């Protein structure tokens, strides 16, 4: 009786180890060469997250999406992850797009108040109504690339 239980526990442990190993060594998504799952405007994706966060997470989260919107500003204070901010809902909601350091020169050449086309991996929305400290809500994209 002890031998089957021991084998079952050993199989479960081995399966868990293999799953963890594969998840840890999963290759990163190359956004530049990946086809966008959807093309959407910055205001439309912000509206989708603001109206129904759960449905928007199912539809966009962890997917490469192409976005176009009005560039409000650039946050280049962290050279290891430069960011740009696109207009979301016009007053307290934004699309925050993080880039790899090799895009720093291209981001410096962008002009504020122009339309920007990019694609990146949608990470969801940060900011919460429960947190009064954060007045702004951001839809976050990571590993972004500019589309010419």
C-alpha positions as CSV (number, residue, x, y, z in Angstrom):
1,X,0.0,0.0,0.0
2,X,2.9,2.4,0.7
3,X,4.5,1.8,-2.6
4,X,1.6,3.1,-4.8
5,X,1.2,6.2,-2.6
6,X,4.9,6.9,-2.8
7,X,4.8,6.5,-6.6
8,X,1.8,8.8,-6.9
9,X,3.6,11.5,-4.8
10,X,6.7,11.1,-6.9
11,X,4.8,11.5,-10.1
12,X,3.0,14.6,-8.9
13,X,6.3,16.1,-7.7
14,X,8.0,15.3,-11.0
15,X,5.1,16.8,-12.9
16,X,5.2,20.0,-10.8
17,X,9.0,20.3,-11.3
18,X,8.6,19.9,-15.1
19,X,5.8,22.4,-15.3
20,X,7.9,25.0,-13.3
21,X,11.0,24.3,-15.4
22,X,9.1,24.9,-18.6
23,X,7.4,28.0,-17.3
24,X,10.7,29.5,-16.1
25,X,12.4,28.8,-19.4
26,X,9.6,30.0,-21.6
27,X,10.9,32.2,-24.4
28,X,9.9,35.8,-24.4
29,X,7.6,37.2,-27.0
30,X,9.3,39.1,-29.8
31,X,6.8,41.9,-30.2
32,X,8.4,43.3,-33.4
33,X,7.9,40.1,-35.3
34,X,4.6,39.0,-33.8
35,X,1.4,39.8,-35.6
36,X,-0.9,42.0,-33.4
37,X,-4.0,40.3,-32.2
38,X,-5.9,43.5,-32.6
39,X,-5.5,47.1,-33.7
40,X,-7.3,49.6,-31.5
41,X,-7.1,53.3,-30.6
42,X,-5.8,54.4,-27.2
43,X,-9.1,55.9,-26.2
44,X,-11.0,52.7,-27.2
45,X,-8.8,50.3,-25.2
46,X,-9.0,52.6,-22.2
47,X,-12.8,52.7,-22.5
48,X,-12.9,48.9,-22.7
49,X,-10.9,48.6,-19.4
50,X,-12.8,51.4,-17.7
51,X,-16.2,50.0,-18.5
52,X,-15.6,46.3,-17.8
53,X,-12.1,45.5,-16.5
54,X,-12.7,41.7,-16.3
55,X,-13.9,41.4,-19.9
56,X,-11.0,43.6,-21.2
57,X,-8.5,41.5,-19.3
58,X,-9.8,38.4,-21.0
59,X,-9.7,40.0,-24.4
60,X,-6.4,41.9,-24.3
61,X,-4.2,40.7,-21.4
62,X,-0.9,39.1,-22.3
63,X,-1.6,39.6,-26.0
64,X,0.3,41.7,-28.5
65,X,-1.9,44.6,-29.6
66,X,-1.3,47.6,-31.9
67,X,-2.4,51.0,-30.6
68,X,-2.5,54.5,-32.0
69,X,-3.1,57.6,-30.0
70,X,-2.1,61.1,-29.1
71,X,1.4,61.3,-27.4
72,X,1.0,63.4,-24.2
73,X,4.5,63.1,-22.8
74,X,7.7,61.0,-22.5
75,X,9.0,59.6,-19.2
76,X,12.7,59.0,-19.9
77,X,13.9,59.3,-16.3
78,X,14.6,55.5,-16.2
79,X,16.9,54.8,-19.1
80,X,16.5,51.0,-18.6
81,X,12.8,51.3,-19.3
82,X,11.8,54.5,-21.1
83,X,8.1,55.1,-21.3
84,X,5.7,57.2,-23.2
85,X,2.2,58.2,-22.2
86,X,-0.8,58.3,-24.6
87,X,-4.1,60.0,-24.0
88,X,-6.7,57.6,-22.7
89,X,-9.9,59.2,-21.7
90,X,-8.8,62.8,-21.9
91,X,-8.4,63.8,-18.2
92,X,-7.3,61.1,-15.7
93,X,-6.8,58.0,-17.7
94,X,-3.7,57.2,-19.8
95,X,-2.0,54.5,-21.8
96,X,1.5,53.9,-20.4
97,X,3.9,52.2,-22.9
98,X,7.2,50.8,-21.7
99,X,10.1,50.3,-24.2
100,X,13.4,48.6,-24.1
101,X,16.5,50.8,-23.7
102,X,17.5,50.5,-27.4
103,X,14.4,52.6,-28.3
104,X,15.6,55.6,-26.3
105,X,16.9,57.6,-29.3
106,X,13.7,57.0,-31.3
107,X,11.6,58.1,-28.3
108,X,13.7,61.3,-28.0
109,X,12.8,62.2,-31.5
110,X,9.0,61.9,-31.0
111,X,7.1,65.2,-30.7
112,X,4.4,65.7,-28.0
113,X,0.8,66.1,-29.3
114,X,1.4,63.9,-32.3
115,X,-0.2,60.6,-33.2
116,X,2.0,57.6,-32.4
117,X,1.5,54.0,-33.7
118,X,3.0,51.2,-31.7
119,X,2.5,47.6,-30.6
120,X,3.2,46.0,-27.3
121,X,2.0,43.4,-24.8
122,X,-1.0,44.5,-22.8
123,X,-0.5,44.0,-19.1
124,X,-3.9,45.3,-17.9
125,X,-4.9,48.4,-15.9
126,X,-3.3,49.7,-12.8
127,X,-4.9,52.2,-10.4
128,X,-7.9,51.5,-8.4
129,X,-11.0,53.2,-7.1
130,X,-10.1,51.8,-3.6
131,X,-6.8,53.7,-3.6
132,X,-7.4,57.3,-3.3
133,X,-3.7,58.1,-3.5
134,X,-3.7,57.2,-7.2
135,X,-6.0,59.6,-9.0
136,X,-4.9,58.4,-12.5
137,X,-5.6,55.0,-14.1
138,X,-3.3,53.6,-16.7
139,X,-3.6,50.8,-19.2
140,X,-0.1,49.4,-19.3
141,X,1.7,48.0,-22.3
142,X,5.2,46.5,-22.1
143,X,8.0,45.6,-24.5
144,X,6.6,48.1,-27.0
145,X,7.9,48.8,-30.5
146,X,7.1,51.8,-32.7
147,X,5.4,51.1,-35.9
148,X,6.5,53.3,-38.8
